[in-house]
Amino acid sequence: MPENCQMLCLECNRRKSGI
């Protein structure tokens, strides 16, 4: 499920950038 991994990566990156 690469799609799921990409979605999770995007969420993780957005949260890190939200700091």
VENPE-V674627 format. One record per residue. N is the residue number from 1. RES is the residue in three letters. PSI is psi in whole degrees, 0 to 359 (* if undefined). BURIAL is 1 if it has 24 or more other C-alpha atoms within 12 Angstrom, else 0. Layout:
BEGIN
n:N res:RES psi:PSI burial:BURIAL
n:N res:RES psi:PSI burial:BURIAL
END
This chain:
BEGIN
n:1 res:MET psi:73 burial:0
n:2 res:PRO psi:328 burial:0
n:3 res:GLU psi:318 burial:0
n:4 res:ASN psi:321 burial:0
n:5 res:CYS psi:318 burial:0
n:6 res:GLN psi:317 burial:0
n:7 res:MET psi:318 burial:0
n:8 res:LEU psi:319 burial:0
n:9 res:CYS psi:316 burial:0
n:10 res:LEU psi:317 burial:0
n:11 res:GLU psi:318 burial:0
n:12 res:CYS psi:316 burial:0
n:13 res:ASN psi:317 burial:0
n:14 res:ARG psi:320 burial:0
n:15 res:ARG psi:318 burial:0
n:16 res:LYS psi:322 burial:0
n:17 res:SER psi:338 burial:0
n:18 res:GLY psi:347 burial:0
n:19 res:ILE psi:* burial:0
END
